């Protein structure tokens, strides 16, 4: 189970928000022992892009040796 304040990786695209699989967010709330999560996605300038309630199958924990990648949200 991913805990509050831990990073999580999106596993699906969310076209309505411009988020894509692989985007990293921070869990701000855990529902029903990990059945769903409230995840905040923040751009590198510190502005919130989206806060989404996601079923557990739509995010995963960060794995060892993974590297972040930058992309332009304006292009999404």
Residue, then its C-alpha position, 0 to 999 in steps of 0.5 A: x500500500x502506498x502511504x500518504x505523502x509518498x510519491x506515486x506513478x500514474x499507470x494510465x492516461x487521464x486526457x481530461x487533465x492532461x496527465x499521462x501514464x508515468x507522471x508522478x504525483x504525491x498521495x495526499x489521502x488514502x481511502x479504505x486501506x488503499x482501495x483508492x487514493x487522492x493524488x496531487x500532481x504538481x508541475x516543477x514550477x510548484x503549481x498544482x496541475x490536478x488533484x485526482x481520486x484514483x482507484x489503486x489500479x491507476x497508480x503504483x509505487x515508485x520503483x528503485x532506480x527509476x528516473x523522473x522525466x520532464x515534459x511540457x504540459x502545454x504540449x499535452 
